[in-house]
Structures are given as C-alpha cells and as structure tokens.
Amino acid sequence: MMRFHALRKRMLLLFQRLGKALMLPVSVLPAAAILIGIGYWMDPLGFGDGFLFSRILVQVGLIILDHVPILFAVGVSLGMAKERDGSAALSGLLGYLVLTRVLSTESVAQYQQIPVLEVSEAFSRIGNQFTGILSGLVGAYMFNRFSTLQLPSGLNFFGGKRFVPIISALAMVLVSLPLYYVWPLLYEGLIVFGTRISALGPLGAGIYGFLNRLLIPLGLHHPLNSVFWFDVIGINDIGNFWQGIGEYGKTGQYLAGFFPIMMFGLPGAALAMGKKAMKGQKRKTRSFMGTAAVASFLTGITEPLEFSFMFVAPPLYVLHAFLTGVSLFLAAQFQWIAGFSFSAGLTDFLLSLRMPMSKDMGMLLILGIVMFFLYYFSFSYAIERFQLLTPGREPKKVKKEEESTLYSRNYKKLAKTILKASGGQENILQVDACITRLRLDVMDEKKVSDKRLRSMGAMAVLKQEGHVQVIIGPEVHFILEELKQLL
C-alpha cells in the first residue's frame, strides 16, 4: 500500500510537470489564431486568396497549426529537462522525426510486405500530439541521464550534451518497437471512445464539457482535449475551425460552449463569492475576484478562479463542471459556433467573428448572460445554504499585515514573505512558474506553511514529495523574478 501511495505521488508529480512543460508549446497557438484571424479580416471573401499579404498571414498561421506535434516534442523535452538547454530540445525533435519515419505508412508496408493502401490507418496518424509528447519525454529523460556523460578521450567530443541527441534517436527506435503493436490498439480505442461521444451529437459535446472541467484537478484534461481538439482521431476541432474546413454548424462544437462559461459564467461565480465574503475580508476577496474575473473574461485563463474554490468547496466545482457541460450541449444543439486556439476569452471570440465556420455567435453572448446569472444565483444559494468555505469565509482571521499581501504590488516584500513561509532559502532547491502557479522544488515540503501562504491570499497550496505549488494568479511572474533575485 505504501509503495502504491508513493507511486501515485510520483505519477501526479509527473503529470503536473508535464502540464507545466506543455504550456510552452500551447502558448504559441494564440499566435497562429491572431495571424489567421487578421488575414481573414483583411480578406473575408477570399479567405486569404485575394490579397497577397493576407494570404501570407493565413499561411504562416496554418504552418503553426500543422506542426503542433513538433512543437509538443520540442516544448516537452525542453520543459521536462533539468536544464533549459538546446540539446534537450534537439533531442525531442530528433526523436519525433525518428519515430514518425520508423512507423510511417510506407515503412510499415515494407515491414509487412503489403501494399500501402492495406496498412492500418493508425500509422497514417502516427505524427500526432501523443507521439510528440512521448518523443519529448524520451528526449528529456535522455538529457537528464546522459548530459554529463564522459566518454574515453578519443571519443570525448561526442560525450556530454552532444551525446544526448544521438542516444535519443537510438532510444526512439526501441520505443517504436512496442508502439508498432500498441499504437493501432490504442488508436482504435480512442476512435471508439471519440466516436461514441461524438455520435451522441450535442449530448456528447455536453458530456465532454463536463469531463473537461472535472479532470482539471488531476491534470488529466489534456489527453481528453487532444481527442476532440486535435487530429488524434480525425475530429481536430481547433485545426479545422481555423482552417475553415469541416461541416458548417458542427465544426467548433467542442469549443463554442466554453465562451459563455469563461467570459460570463465564472465572472458570475466570482461576483457571488465576493459578495458572500465575511465582513472584514470583503475588500481583499473582491479585489482578487475582480482581477481573476477580468482575466477569465479577456483571455479565458480560469485557473485563478477555479483553484480558489476547487479544493475548499468541491460541490461548487462539480456544479461548475455540470454547467459547463450544459453550455456545450446548448451551443452544439442550436449550432452557435465560435472557436479558440488558446482559450475561450474575448480575444479569441473577436478573432472568430470573420471565420468561415463561425455561426450565430451573438447567441453565445446571450447564453453567456444567462450563464452569468445562473452562476451568480446558484453559487450564492449554495454558499449560503451549505455554509461553504469559499475565499473570504475562512473561520480564522489573519494578521492585517499578511491579509493584504497578495493584493499589493510590493512584489519584493511579497517574495520575502513567501520565502520565509516556504522554509527559508536553505529549503528551496529551484523556483519556477506557469501562468498562475508558483512551483517550488524543496528539501522538505513539511517546512512549507500552508496556513501562512493561504493567509497571504494564495488560492491553494498543493504538495507532493519534494515539490510544492502555490496557486497565486497572473501576477505570479513578477513574484518569481523577485524570488530569483533573493535566491
């Protein structure tokens, strides 16, 4: 049992590190949306064919979308490596190229001595996000294992970091062997799952929306998203929407329903939690909720809001997941379509206006207004009726000097306080951050004071063996820079 518990902890840590590493390639996707969106705005009738500069913008954006697996291979390898080194990125890229060549349709046809047309369709889609991530993980592992390897003097030129791409390429040949048998089975399983869900039409979109939110605490929403958003089983909702291909009224149905939630629903929840805060904590709570609501509305970044009640009030989070499913169901049922490349905020909504697959986008705004009030009243009722401990309703008061720390802009002072609450400089091995989370590698996670960090305004403190995540908000990068200076 203890071994299982330790293994579970390591797996959770791996998924969280992977989620952080994926933020690098995923953050490139908005650039593709912006380029394609501007190109279509400049030439809405020809969709980039009637105006040279417009066509250039559209084609550059499509290049990014067409090579997402390569971005994943490079980004994951770089993000999971112990150093952000070019040889790690090169290893991920080379591993991906090796795997996709070894398991290409033409190669498999030669192995099996059959015509290309008789090869399993699975191998025609071997270049996807899954194999990109897998290549990145292998590249990162090889870098961490062999980047300091010393060879005999005559071969020492190929030692150290130069050895990493070489061994990564050889390793991917070995990885390709089991994948040769496993990938067709996995592919067929994904097809069955995706087909069964997609065959349900709008109901399937609703089920997907519910599971999408429900899996976020475990970090398992990424694999689910890849089935519907990318070209793993042929749905490819993001790629098809921005390329203007597919079926009008259906392409984008796994994207559209998120706009009412992120632009309106979650801000409604933020208003409810701000109003239900206890006397003496209202100003602090409303300040945070206002900032988080604006981030959700403009950019679709929901982590600050969701993590603020995800762990302290799980029933509210289940309600949030259910309402997300309802929103996706309604948008798909009535074919109100808009798309995003990064997240469902105002930025991507505006870029969708002239896209050929967009349909009745104004109705998404009306649905959003309905969701705003639905979130506001349902959250208000649940908080009051069941006395849920949402932010600002903590039973203990905190010291005044710490109470407003996260809501000030004195990031240097804040970094010092966080350092002290994390066990001091001697307890910190490494610091990093993603969009909203401060990530700490520590000697002893028990020395990190959850109570003090929460009293400063942190939404959540997540601990694994040797690793701590502090959910802060979009300003985390300013704090990170100050912490690096202190360390």
VEXDREN-2710 file (C-alpha; in Angstrom, 1 decimal):
% VEXDREN-2710
k/r/px/py/pz
1/MET/0.0/0.0/0.0
2/MET/2.8/2.4/0.9
3/ARG/4.5/1.6/-2.5
4/PHE/1.3/2.3/-4.3
5/HIS/0.9/5.6/-2.4
6/ALA/4.5/6.6/-3.3
7/LEU/3.9/5.6/-7.0
8/ARG/0.7/7.6/-7.1
9/LYS/2.5/10.7/-5.8
10/ARG/5.3/10.3/-8.4
11/MET/2.7/10.0/-11.2
12/LEU/0.8/13.1/-10.0
13/LEU/4.1/15.0/-9.9
14/LEU/4.9/13.8/-13.4
15/PHE/1.6/14.9/-14.8
16/GLN/1.9/18.3/-13.1
17/ARG/5.4/18.8/-14.5
18/LEU/4.1/17.7/-17.9
19/GLY/1.3/20.2/-17.7
20/LYS/3.8/22.9/-17.0
21/ALA/6.1/21.8/-19.9
22/LEU/3.1/21.8/-22.3
23/MET/2.4/25.5/-21.5
24/LEU/5.4/26.4/-23.7
25/PRO/4.1/24.9/-27.0
26/VAL/0.5/25.7/-26.2
27/SER/1.3/29.4/-25.7
28/VAL/2.4/29.5/-29.3
29/LEU/-1.1/28.6/-30.6
30/PRO/-2.6/32.1/-30.0
31/ALA/0.0/33.5/-32.4
32/ALA/-1.5/31.2/-35.1
33/ALA/-5.0/32.4/-34.3
34/ILE/-4.0/36.0/-34.4
35/LEU/-2.3/35.7/-37.8
36/ILE/-5.1/33.7/-39.3
37/GLY/-7.8/36.0/-37.8
38/ILE/-6.1/39.1/-39.1
39/GLY/-5.6/37.5/-42.5
40/TYR/-9.3/36.6/-42.7
41/TRP/-10.3/40.1/-41.5
42/MET/-8.3/41.6/-44.3
43/ASP/-9.8/39.3/-47.0
44/PRO/-13.1/37.9/-45.6
45/LEU/-14.4/36.9/-49.0
46/GLY/-11.3/35.2/-50.5
47/PHE/-10.1/33.8/-47.1
48/GLY/-6.5/34.8/-47.8
49/ASP/-6.5/34.1/-51.6
50/GLY/-7.5/37.5/-52.9
51/PHE/-4.8/39.6/-51.1
52/LEU/-1.1/38.6/-51.0
53/PHE/-0.3/39.9/-47.5
54/SER/-3.5/38.4/-46.2
55/ARG/-2.5/35.0/-47.7
56/ILE/1.0/35.2/-46.1
57/LEU/-0.5/35.8/-42.7
58/VAL/-3.0/32.9/-43.1
59/GLN/-0.4/30.5/-44.4
60/VAL/2.1/31.4/-41.6
61/GLY/-0.7/30.7/-39.0
62/LEU/-1.5/27.4/-40.7
63/ILE/2.1/26.4/-40.5
64/ILE/2.0/26.6/-36.8
65/LEU/-1.3/24.6/-36.5
66/ASP/0.0/21.9/-38.9
67/HIS/3.1/21.3/-36.8
68/VAL/1.7/21.2/-33.3
69/PRO/3.2/17.7/-32.7
70/ILE/6.7/19.0/-33.4
71/LEU/6.0/21.9/-31.0
72/PHE/5.0/19.5/-28.4
73/ALA/8.1/17.3/-28.9
74/VAL/10.4/20.3/-28.6
75/GLY/8.5/22.0/-25.8
76/VAL/8.0/18.9/-23.6
77/SER/11.7/17.9/-24.0
78/LEU/12.8/21.4/-23.1
79/GLY/10.4/21.8/-20.2
80/MET/11.0/18.4/-18.6
81/ALA/14.8/18.6/-18.8
82/LYS/16.7/19.6/-15.7
83/GLU/18.2/22.5/-17.7
84/ARG/16.7/24.5/-20.5
85/ASP/19.4/23.5/-23.0
86/GLY/19.2/23.4/-26.8
87/SER/20.5/19.8/-26.9
88/ALA/17.3/18.8/-24.9
89/ALA/15.1/20.5/-27.5
90/LEU/17.1/18.9/-30.4
91/SER/16.7/15.5/-28.8
92/GLY/12.9/15.8/-28.6
93/LEU/12.7/16.9/-32.2
94/LEU/15.1/14.2/-33.5
95/GLY/13.2/11.6/-31.5
96/TYR/9.9/12.6/-33.1
97/LEU/11.4/12.6/-36.6
98/VAL/12.8/9.1/-36.0
99/LEU/9.6/7.7/-34.6
100/THR/7.4/9.1/-37.3
101/ARG/9.7/7.8/-40.0
102/VAL/10.1/4.3/-38.5
103/LEU/6.3/4.0/-38.1
104/SER/5.3/5.8/-41.3
105/THR/2.7/4.1/-43.6
106/GLU/5.4/3.4/-46.2
107/SER/7.8/1.9/-43.6
108/VAL/5.1/-0.4/-42.1
109/ALA/4.1/-1.5/-45.6
110/GLN/7.7/-2.7/-46.1
111/TYR/7.8/-4.5/-42.8
112/GLN/4.5/-6.3/-43.5
113/GLN/5.2/-6.8/-47.2
114/ILE/1.8/-5.4/-48.2
115/PRO/0.6/-2.5/-50.3
116/VAL/0.5/0.9/-48.7
117/LEU/-3.3/1.1/-49.0
118/GLU/-3.7/-2.0/-46.8
119/VAL/-1.7/-0.6/-43.9
120/SER/-3.7/0.3/-40.8
121/GLU/-5.0/3.9/-40.8
122/ALA/-3.4/4.3/-37.4
123/PHE/0.0/4.6/-38.9
124/SER/-1.1/7.4/-41.2
125/ARG/-1.7/9.4/-38.0
126/ILE/1.4/8.5/-36.1
127/GLY/2.6/12.1/-36.2
128/ASN/0.3/13.5/-33.5
129/GLN/0.3/15.2/-30.2
130/PHE/0.6/11.9/-28.3
131/THR/3.8/10.9/-30.1
132/GLY/5.1/14.4/-29.9
133/ILE/4.7/14.4/-26.1
134/LEU/6.2/10.9/-26.0
135/SER/9.3/12.0/-28.0
136/GLY/9.7/15.0/-25.7
137/LEU/9.6/12.8/-22.6
138/VAL/12.2/10.5/-24.0
139/GLY/14.4/13.4/-25.1
140/ALA/14.2/15.0/-21.6
141/TYR/14.9/11.7/-19.9
142/MET/18.0/11.1/-22.0
143/PHE/19.2/14.6/-21.3
144/ASN/18.8/14.2/-17.6
145/ARG/20.5/10.9/-17.7
146/PHE/23.4/11.4/-20.1
147/SER/24.1/15.2/-20.4
148/THR/27.2/14.8/-18.1
149/LEU/28.4/11.5/-19.6
150/GLN/32.2/11.3/-20.1
151/LEU/33.5/9.0/-22.9
152/PRO/37.0/7.8/-23.4
153/SER/39.4/10.5/-24.5
154/GLY/39.3/9.5/-28.2
155/LEU/35.5/9.8/-28.2
156/ASN/35.1/12.6/-25.8
157/PHE/34.0/15.0/-28.5
158/PHE/30.7/13.0/-28.6
159/GLY/30.3/13.0/-24.8
160/GLY/28.1/15.1/-22.5
161/LYS/25.3/17.1/-24.2
162/ARG/26.4/16.1/-27.7
163/PHE/25.7/12.5/-26.8
164/VAL/22.1/13.2/-25.9
165/PRO/20.6/13.6/-29.4
166/ILE/22.4/10.5/-30.6
167/ILE/21.2/8.3/-27.8
168/SER/17.7/9.8/-28.0
169/ALA/17.5/8.8/-31.7
170/LEU/18.5/5.3/-30.9
171/ALA/16.1/5.2/-27.9
172/MET/13.2/6.2/-30.2
173/VAL/13.9/3.2/-32.4
174/LEU/13.5/1.0/-29.4
175/VAL/10.3/2.9/-28.3
176/SER/8.9/2.3/-31.8
177/LEU/9.0/-1.4/-31.4
178/PRO/6.3/-1.8/-28.8
179/LEU/4.5/1.2/-30.3
180/TYR/4.3/-0.8/-33.6
181/TYR/1.9/-3.2/-31.8
182/VAL/0.4/-0.9/-29.2
183/TRP/-0.4/2.1/-31.3
184/PRO/-3.1/0.5/-33.6
185/LEU/-4.9/-0.9/-30.5
186/LEU/-4.7/2.5/-28.7
187/TYR/-5.8/4.3/-31.8
188/GLU/-8.8/2.0/-32.2
189/GLY/-9.7/2.5/-28.5
190/LEU/-9.5/6.3/-29.0
191/ILE/-11.6/6.1/-32.1
192/VAL/-14.2/4.0/-30.3
193/PHE/-14.3/6.5/-27.3
194/GLY/-14.3/9.6/-29.5
195/THR/-16.8/8.1/-32.0
196/ARG/-19.2/7.1/-29.3
197/ILE/-19.1/10.5/-27.7
198/SER/-19.2/12.4/-31.0
199/ALA/-22.0/10.1/-32.2
200/LEU/-24.2/11.5/-29.4
201/GLY/-24.0/14.9/-31.1
202/PRO/-24.8/17.8/-28.8
203/LEU/-25.2/15.4/-25.8
204/GLY/-21.7/14.1/-26.5
205/ALA/-20.4/17.7/-26.5
206/GLY/-22.1/18.2/-23.2
207/ILE/-20.5/15.1/-21.7
208/TYR/-17.1/16.2/-23.0
209/GLY/-17.5/19.6/-21.4
210/PHE/-18.4/18.1/-18.0
211/LEU/-15.4/15.7/-18.1
212/ASN/-13.1/18.5/-19.3
213/ARG/-13.7/20.6/-16.1
214/LEU/-13.9/17.6/-13.8
215/LEU/-10.5/16.3/-14.8
216/ILE/-8.6/19.6/-14.3
217/PRO/-7.7/19.0/-10.6
218/LEU/-5.9/15.8/-11.7
219/GLY/-4.3/17.4/-14.7
220/LEU/-5.9/14.7/-16.9
221/HIS/-7.9/17.0/-19.1
222/HIS/-5.1/17.4/-21.6
223/PRO/-5.4/13.8/-23.1
224/LEU/-9.2/14.3/-23.2
225/ASN/-8.8/17.6/-25.0
226/SER/-6.4/16.1/-27.6
227/VAL/-9.1/13.7/-28.8
228/PHE/-11.6/16.4/-29.6
229/TRP/-9.4/19.5/-30.2
230/PHE/-6.6/17.9/-32.3
231/ASP/-6.2/15.4/-35.1
232/VAL/-5.8/12.3/-33.0
233/ILE/-9.0/10.5/-34.3
234/GLY/-10.0/12.9/-37.0
235/ILE/-12.1/15.4/-35.1
236/ASN/-9.5/18.2/-35.0
237/ASP/-11.9/20.9/-33.9
238/ILE/-9.3/23.6/-33.4
239/GLY/-7.4/23.0/-36.6
240/ASN/-10.5/22.6/-38.8
241/PHE/-12.1/25.7/-37.3
242/TRP/-9.2/28.0/-38.0
243/GLN/-8.5/26.4/-41.4
244/GLY/-12.2/26.8/-42.4
245/ILE/-12.8/23.2/-43.2
246/GLY/-15.3/20.6/-41.9
247/GLU/-19.1/20.8/-41.6
248/TYR/-20.7/24.2/-41.1
249/GLY/-22.6/24.3/-37.8
250/LYS/-20.7/21.3/-36.3
251/THR/-17.0/22.1/-36.6
252/GLY/-16.3/24.0/-33.4
253/GLN/-19.0/22.4/-31.3
254/TYR/-16.4/21.2/-28.8
255/LEU/-15.1/24.8/-28.4
256/ALA/-18.1/27.1/-28.6
257/GLY/-19.8/26.3/-25.3
258/PHE/-16.7/27.4/-23.3
259/PHE/-17.1/31.0/-24.3
260/PRO/-20.3/31.6/-22.2
261/ILE/-18.6/29.9/-19.2
262/MET/-15.2/31.7/-19.3
263/MET/-16.5/35.1/-20.4
264/PHE/-19.6/35.2/-18.2
265/GLY/-20.3/32.2/-16.0
266/LEU/-17.1/32.3/-14.0
267/PRO/-17.2/36.1/-13.5
268/GLY/-20.7/35.5/-12.2
269/ALA/-19.3/33.0/-9.7
270/ALA/-16.6/35.5/-8.8
271/LEU/-19.3/38.1/-8.0
272/ALA/-21.2/35.6/-5.8
273/MET/-18.1/34.6/-3.8
274/GLY/-17.0/38.3/-3.5
275/LYS/-20.5/39.2/-2.1
276/LYS/-20.6/36.2/0.3
277/ALA/-17.2/37.0/1.9
278/MET/-17.3/37.8/5.6
279/LYS/-17.2/41.3/7.0
280/GLY/-13.5/42.4/7.2
281/GLN/-12.5/40.2/4.3
282/LYS/-14.8/41.6/1.6
283/ARG/-12.3/44.2/0.2
284/LYS/-9.5/41.6/-0.1
285/THR/-11.8/39.0/-1.7
286/ARG/-13.5/41.3/-4.1
287/SER/-10.1/42.7/-5.2
288/PHE/-8.9/39.2/-6.1
289/MET/-12.2/38.0/-7.6
290/GLY/-12.4/41.1/-9.8
291/THR/-8.9/40.6/-11.1
292/ALA/-9.5/36.9/-11.7
293/ALA/-12.8/37.6/-13.4
294/VAL/-11.3/40.1/-15.8
295/ALA/-8.6/37.6/-16.7
296/SER/-11.2/34.9/-17.4
297/PHE/-13.3/37.3/-19.5
298/LEU/-10.5/38.7/-21.6
299/THR/-8.1/35.7/-22.0
300/GLY/-10.0/32.6/-20.9
301/ILE/-7.4/31.9/-18.2
302/THR/-9.6/30.3/-15.5
303/GLU/-7.1/28.8/-13.1
304/PRO/-7.1/31.7/-10.6
305/LEU/-10.9/31.5/-10.2
306/GLU/-11.3/27.7/-10.4
307/PHE/-8.5/27.0/-7.9
308/SER/-10.0/29.5/-5.5
309/PHE/-12.9/27.1/-4.8
310/MET/-11.9/23.8/-6.3
311/PHE/-10.5/22.3/-3.1
312/VAL/-12.2/24.3/-0.4
313/ALA/-15.7/23.9/-1.9
314/PRO/-15.8/20.7/-4.1
315/PRO/-19.6/20.8/-4.5
316/LEU/-19.3/24.2/-6.2
317/TYR/-16.7/22.8/-8.6
318/VAL/-18.9/19.8/-9.5
319/LEU/-21.7/22.4/-10.2
320/HIS/-19.3/24.4/-12.3
321/ALA/-18.4/21.2/-14.3
322/PHE/-22.1/20.4/-14.8
323/LEU/-22.9/23.9/-16.0
324/THR/-20.0/23.8/-18.4
325/GLY/-21.5/20.6/-19.9
326/VAL/-24.9/22.3/-20.2
327/SER/-23.3/25.2/-22.0
328/LEU/-21.5/23.0/-24.5
329/PHE/-24.7/21.0/-25.0
330/LEU/-26.8/24.1/-25.8
331/ALA/-24.2/25.7/-28.1
332/ALA/-23.9/22.4/-30.0
333/GLN/-27.7/21.8/-30.0
334/PHE/-28.5/25.1/-31.6
335/GLN/-25.3/25.4/-33.6
336/TRP/-24.0/28.6/-32.1
337/ILE/-20.4/28.3/-33.1
338/ALA/-17.1/30.2/-32.3
339/GLY/-13.6/28.8/-31.9
340/PHE/-10.4/29.4/-30.0
341/SER/-6.8/28.4/-30.3
342/PHE/-5.7/29.2/-26.7
343/SER/-8.8/29.7/-24.5
344/ALA/-12.4/30.9/-24.8
345/GLY/-11.9/34.6/-23.8
346/LEU/-12.8/37.8/-25.5
347/THR/-9.6/37.9/-27.6
348/ASP/-10.4/34.6/-29.4
349/PHE/-14.1/35.5/-29.6
350/LEU/-13.3/38.6/-31.6
351/LEU/-10.9/36.7/-33.8
352/SER/-13.7/34.2/-34.6
353/LEU/-16.0/36.9/-36.0
354/ARG/-15.0/36.6/-39.6
355/MET/-14.0/32.9/-39.6
356/PRO/-16.0/30.9/-42.2
357/MET/-17.1/28.2/-39.6
358/SER/-18.5/30.8/-37.1
359/LYS/-22.3/30.7/-36.8
360/ASP/-24.7/32.8/-34.7
361/MET/-22.0/34.0/-32.4
362/GLY/-24.4/36.6/-30.9
363/MET/-26.4/33.8/-29.3
364/LEU/-23.3/32.7/-27.4
365/LEU/-23.3/36.2/-25.8
366/ILE/-27.0/35.8/-24.8
367/LEU/-26.2/32.3/-23.5
368/GLY/-23.3/33.9/-21.6
369/ILE/-25.6/36.4/-19.9
370/VAL/-27.9/33.6/-18.8
371/MET/-24.9/31.7/-17.5
372/PHE/-23.7/34.8/-15.6
373/PHE/-26.9/35.0/-13.6
374/LEU/-27.2/31.2/-13.3
375/TYR/-23.7/31.0/-11.8
376/TYR/-24.3/34.0/-9.6
377/PHE/-27.6/32.8/-8.1
378/SER/-26.6/29.1/-7.8
379/PHE/-23.3/29.9/-6.2
380/SER/-24.8/32.4/-3.9
381/TYR/-27.5/29.9/-2.8
382/ALA/-25.1/27.0/-2.3
383/ILE/-22.6/29.1/-0.4
384/GLU/-25.3/30.4/2.0
385/ARG/-27.3/27.2/2.2
386/PHE/-24.4/24.8/2.9
387/GLN/-22.1/27.3/4.5
388/LEU/-19.3/26.6/2.1
389/LEU/-15.8/28.0/3.0
390/THR/-15.2/29.9/-0.2
391/PRO/-12.4/32.6/-0.2
392/GLY/-13.2/35.3/2.3
393/ARG/-15.2/32.9/4.5
394/GLU/-12.4/31.4/6.4
395/PRO/-13.3/30.8/10.1
396/LYS/-10.0/32.4/11.4
397/LYS/-8.9/35.9/10.9
398/VAL/-5.4/36.6/9.7
399/LYS/-2.9/39.2/10.6
400/LYS/-3.5/42.5/8.9
401/GLU/-0.1/42.8/7.5
402/GLU/-0.4/39.4/5.8
403/GLU/-4.1/39.8/4.9
404/SER/-3.4/42.2/2.0
405/THR/0.0/41.0/0.9
406/LEU/-1.1/39.3/-2.3
407/TYR/-3.2/42.3/-3.2
408/SER/-0.4/44.8/-3.0
409/ARG/2.1/45.5/-5.7
410/ASN/5.1/45.3/-3.4
411/TYR/6.4/42.1/-5.1
412/LYS/9.8/42.3/-3.4
413/LYS/8.2/42.3/0.1
414/LEU/5.8/39.6/-1.0
415/ALA/8.7/37.4/-2.3
416/LYS/10.5/37.7/1.0
417/THR/7.3/36.7/2.9
418/ILE/6.7/33.7/0.6
419/LEU/10.4/32.6/1.0
420/LYS/10.0/32.7/4.8
421/ALA/6.7/30.8/4.7
422/SER/8.4/28.2/2.5
423/GLY/11.0/27.3/5.0
424/GLY/13.7/29.8/4.1
425/GLN/16.4/29.9/1.4
426/GLU/18.0/26.7/2.6
427/ASN/14.8/24.8/1.9
428/ILE/14.4/26.0/-1.7
429/LEU/16.1/24.0/-4.5
430/GLN/14.5/25.6/-7.5
431/VAL/11.7/28.0/-8.3
432/ASP/9.6/28.3/-11.5
433/ALA/6.1/29.4/-12.5
434/CYS/3.5/28.7/-15.1
435/ILE/0.6/31.1/-15.9
436/THR/-0.8/31.2/-12.4
437/ARG/1.2/28.8/-10.2
438/LEU/4.4/29.3/-8.3
439/ARG/6.3/26.0/-8.4
440/LEU/8.9/25.2/-5.7
441/ASP/11.3/22.2/-5.6
442/VAL/12.1/22.0/-1.8
443/MET/14.2/19.9/0.5
444/ASP/11.3/19.3/2.9
445/GLU/7.8/20.1/1.9
446/LYS/6.7/19.9/5.5
447/LYS/8.5/23.1/6.2
448/VAL/6.2/24.9/3.9
449/SER/3.4/26.6/5.8
450/ASP/0.1/26.1/4.0
451/LYS/-1.6/28.2/6.7
452/ARG/0.6/31.2/6.2
453/LEU/0.6/31.1/2.4
454/ARG/-3.2/30.9/2.5
455/SER/-3.4/33.7/4.9
456/MET/-1.5/35.8/2.4
457/GLY/-4.2/35.2/-0.2
458/ALA/-2.9/32.0/-2.0
459/MET/-5.9/30.2/-3.5
460/ALA/-4.4/26.7/-2.9
461/VAL/-1.2/25.0/-1.8
462/LEU/-0.5/21.7/-3.4
463/LYS/2.2/19.4/-2.0
464/GLN/4.0/16.3/-3.3
465/GLU/7.2/14.8/-2.1
466/GLY/9.9/17.5/-2.7
467/HIS/7.5/19.7/-4.7
468/VAL/5.1/22.5/-3.8
469/GLN/2.7/24.5/-6.0
470/VAL/1.3/27.8/-4.7
471/ILE/-1.7/29.0/-6.8
472/ILE/-1.4/32.8/-6.9
473/GLY/-2.7/34.3/-10.1
474/PRO/-1.5/36.1/-13.2
475/GLU/0.9/38.3/-11.2
476/VAL/3.0/35.2/-10.3
477/HIS/5.7/36.0/-12.8
478/PHE/6.5/39.3/-11.0
479/ILE/6.9/37.4/-7.8
480/LEU/9.0/34.7/-9.5
481/GLU/11.5/37.3/-10.6
482/GLU/11.9/38.8/-7.1
483/LEU/12.3/35.3/-5.7
484/LYS/15.1/34.5/-8.2
485/GLN/16.8/37.7/-7.1
486/LEU/16.6/36.7/-3.4
487/LEU/17.9/33.2/-4.1
END
